[in-house]
Amino acid sequence: MNSKTKPTVLILCTGNSCRSHIAEGFLQAAAGGLVNVQSAGSHPTGYVHPLAIKVMAEVGIDVSGHRSKHLKEFLGQPIRTVITVCGNLDQACPAFPGQLQRHHWPFPDPAKATGTEAEVLENFRRVRDEMRRVFEAYAAGLKDAIV
């Protein structure tokens, strides 16, 4: 299957700098190519947070090539599933052509963490680990549905 024939899962967050990229990385790695995974934001920051890149590299997933995108880039595309990963975007999320499913799984924003450098990094790791459990379980469900 190429990315044109695979169903698209769009992961949305306000800034598209941390959580959506962490989720995108885990889902791409765990879904084994069953879906085309993308992420975007309603108010993208324009960059992927360096600590999101760092904590994903710690678990062997490279998101350094990701870019922060506006959800408008996907409005004309058929999106099978939309997953919002922050509290703010669920209410403002638009409908997409072909959208069959919508999930709202809010996670704390690690970019808003305060404290020492070590405390902020630990916060990123904690959110990463929570997201890993959710998105690996979701990918396992996708695989079960196809088999």
C-alpha positions as CSV (number, residue, x, y, z in Angstrom):
1,M,0.0,0.0,0.0
2,N,1.3,3.5,-0.8
3,S,0.4,6.6,1.2
4,K,-2.3,7.5,-1.4
5,T,-4.2,4.2,-0.7
6,K,-3.6,3.9,3.0
7,P,-6.2,5.5,5.3
8,T,-4.9,8.8,6.8
9,V,-4.8,9.3,10.5
10,L,-4.4,13.0,11.4
11,I,-3.2,13.9,14.9
12,L,-4.0,17.4,16.0
13,C,-2.8,19.7,18.7
14,T,-2.8,23.4,19.1
15,G,0.9,24.1,18.5
16,N,2.0,21.0,16.6
17,S,5.4,21.2,18.3
18,C,5.4,18.3,20.9
19,R,2.5,16.0,21.6
20,S,1.3,15.6,18.1
21,H,4.8,14.8,16.9
22,I,5.3,12.3,19.7
23,A,2.0,10.6,18.8
24,E,2.8,10.7,15.1
25,G,6.2,9.0,15.8
26,F,4.8,6.3,17.9
27,L,1.9,5.5,15.6
28,Q,4.1,5.4,12.5
29,A,6.5,3.0,14.3
30,A,3.8,0.8,15.8
31,A,1.2,0.7,13.0
32,G,3.7,-1.0,10.6
33,G,2.7,1.0,7.6
34,L,-1.0,0.3,7.8
35,V,-2.0,4.0,7.9
36,N,-0.6,7.2,6.6
37,V,0.1,9.2,9.8
38,Q,0.2,13.0,9.8
39,S,0.1,15.7,12.4
40,A,-0.8,19.4,12.4
41,G,-2.0,22.2,14.6
42,S,-4.5,25.0,14.8
43,H,-1.8,27.5,15.7
44,P,1.4,25.8,14.7
45,T,4.6,27.1,16.4
46,G,6.6,26.6,13.2
47,Y,9.1,24.2,14.8
48,V,9.3,20.8,16.5
49,H,10.4,21.2,20.1
50,P,14.0,20.1,20.6
51,L,13.1,18.2,23.8
52,A,10.4,16.2,21.9
53,I,13.0,15.2,19.3
54,K,15.4,14.3,22.2
55,V,13.0,12.1,24.2
56,M,11.8,10.3,21.1
57,A,15.4,9.6,20.1
58,E,15.9,8.1,23.5
59,V,13.3,5.4,22.6
60,G,14.7,4.9,19.0
61,I,12.2,7.0,17.1
62,D,13.5,9.9,14.9
63,V,11.1,12.8,14.6
64,S,13.8,15.3,13.7
65,G,12.6,15.4,10.1
66,H,9.0,16.4,11.1
67,R,7.8,19.9,10.5
68,S,5.1,22.0,12.2
69,K,2.1,22.3,9.9
70,H,-1.3,24.0,10.0
71,L,-4.3,21.8,9.9
72,K,-5.6,23.8,6.9
73,E,-3.0,21.8,4.8
74,F,-5.3,18.8,5.3
75,L,-8.8,20.3,4.9
76,G,-9.2,19.1,1.3
77,Q,-7.8,15.7,1.9
78,P,-9.7,12.5,2.8
79,I,-8.9,11.9,6.5
80,R,-10.2,8.6,7.9
81,T,-9.5,9.3,11.6
82,V,-8.8,12.5,13.5
83,I,-7.1,12.3,16.9
84,T,-6.8,15.4,19.1
85,V,-4.2,15.2,21.8
86,C,-4.7,18.5,23.6
87,G,-7.7,19.8,25.5
88,N,-8.0,23.0,23.5
89,L,-8.5,21.6,20.0
90,D,-11.3,19.1,20.6
91,Q,-14.1,21.7,20.5
92,A,-12.6,23.6,17.5
93,C,-11.7,20.6,15.4
94,P,-13.1,20.9,11.9
95,A,-14.6,18.0,10.0
96,F,-12.6,16.5,7.2
97,P,-13.7,14.8,4.0
98,G,-14.2,11.1,4.5
99,Q,-13.7,11.3,8.3
100,L,-15.1,8.2,9.9
101,Q,-13.7,8.4,13.4
102,R,-12.7,11.0,15.9
103,H,-10.9,10.4,19.1
104,H,-10.0,12.9,21.8
105,W,-7.1,11.8,24.0
106,P,-5.8,14.9,25.9
107,F,-2.3,14.8,27.3
108,P,-0.5,17.5,29.4
109,D,1.6,19.9,27.4
110,P,5.3,19.2,28.2
111,A,6.3,22.5,26.5
112,K,4.6,24.3,29.4
113,A,6.6,22.5,32.0
114,T,8.6,24.6,34.4
115,G,11.5,23.9,36.8
116,T,15.1,22.9,36.3
117,E,16.3,21.5,33.0
118,A,16.2,18.0,34.5
119,E,12.6,18.5,35.7
120,V,11.4,19.8,32.4
121,L,13.1,16.8,30.6
122,E,11.5,14.4,33.1
123,N,8.1,16.0,32.3
124,F,8.7,15.4,28.5
125,R,9.6,11.8,29.3
126,R,6.5,11.2,31.4
127,V,4.2,12.6,28.7
128,R,6.1,10.5,26.1
129,D,5.6,7.3,28.0
130,E,1.9,8.0,28.6
131,M,1.5,8.6,24.8
132,R,3.5,5.5,23.9
133,R,1.1,3.3,25.9
134,V,-2.0,4.8,24.2
135,F,-0.7,4.9,20.6
136,E,0.9,1.5,20.7
137,A,-2.4,0.1,22.0
138,Y,-4.3,2.0,19.2
139,A,-1.9,0.6,16.6
140,A,-2.4,-3.0,18.0
141,G,-6.2,-2.4,17.5
142,L,-5.7,-1.3,13.9
143,K,-3.6,-4.5,13.3
144,D,-6.3,-6.7,14.9
145,A,-9.0,-5.0,12.8
146,I,-7.1,-5.8,9.5
147,V,-6.2,-9.4,10.3
